[in-house]
Amino acid sequence: MPTVGIHSTTNIPDAELENALEDVIDKNLEVNYPIEYVLKVVEIAGRCLQEDPLERPEMRDLVGALSQIVMNSIEWEASLGGNSHVFSGVFTGR
């Protein structure tokens, strides 16, 4: 599912970024993940790597953003009708 736009932290078109990420995403996931959440994690990581410490997010903001991604991912998985166990294992230590 190609998205339109430029990724805000890398200035790489989202479609190119998605292709690059396929090389580093766990192959066991196959295509069973919502790419929009992967892009959000990449954006967060980019913000954390800012050279100027004042431009990096605060921990409370990171926790909130990552928690929201986890909850959205679990909801996404549930929308598959129980046919996937990709994110449910996050809380059981898989």
C-alpha positions in Angstrom: 0.0 0.0 0.0 2.1 3.0 -1.2 1.7 6.2 0.7 2.1 9.7 -0.7 4.4 12.2 0.8 7.9 12.8 2.0 8.9 11.2 5.3 9.5 14.2 7.6 12.7 13.1 9.3 14.5 11.6 6.3 13.2 13.6 3.3 12.8 10.3 1.5 9.6 9.6 -0.3 7.5 7.2 1.7 7.4 4.6 -1.1 11.2 4.5 -1.2 11.4 4.4 2.6 9.0 1.4 2.6 11.1 -0.5 0.1 14.3 0.2 2.2 12.5 -0.9 5.4 11.6 -4.2 3.8 15.3 -5.2 4.0 15.4 -4.6 7.8 12.0 -5.7 9.0 11.9 -9.2 10.6 11.2 -11.6 7.7 9.1 -13.7 10.0 6.5 -11.0 9.9 6.2 -11.4 6.1 3.7 -8.7 5.2 1.7 -9.0 8.4 2.3 -5.6 9.8 0.7 -2.2 9.3 3.4 -0.1 7.4 2.0 3.1 8.7 3.0 2.2 12.2 6.5 1.1 11.0 6.8 4.6 9.4 5.8 6.2 12.7 8.4 4.2 14.6 11.0 5.3 12.0 9.9 8.9 12.4 10.3 8.6 16.2 13.7 7.1 15.8 14.8 9.9 13.5 13.7 12.5 16.1 15.6 10.6 18.8 18.8 10.8 16.7 18.7 14.6 16.2 22.2 16.0 16.7 20.8 18.9 18.8 19.6 17.3 22.1 17.0 20.1 22.5 15.3 18.8 19.3 15.0 15.2 20.6 11.7 14.2 22.1 11.2 13.9 25.9 10.9 10.4 27.3 7.2 11.0 28.3 6.4 11.9 24.7 8.2 8.8 23.5 6.3 6.5 25.8 3.0 8.0 24.8 3.8 7.8 21.1 5.1 4.2 21.3 2.2 3.1 23.5 -0.3 4.5 21.0 1.5 2.5 18.2 1.3 -0.7 20.2 -2.4 -0.2 20.9 -3.1 0.6 17.3 -1.2 -2.4 16.2 -3.1 -4.7 18.6 -6.4 -3.2 17.2 -5.1 -3.8 13.7 -4.3 -7.4 14.5 -7.7 -7.9 16.1 -9.3 -6.6 12.9 -7.8 -9.5 11.0 -10.3 -11.8 12.7 -7.8 -13.7 14.8 -5.8 -14.9 11.9 -2.6 -13.4 13.1 -0.5 -13.5 16.3 2.1 -10.9 15.3 1.6 -8.3 18.0 -0.2 -10.4 20.6 3.2 -12.1 21.4 4.6 -8.7 22.4 3.1 -9.0 25.8 3.8 -12.7 26.3 7.5 -12.4 25.5 7.6 -14.0 22.1 
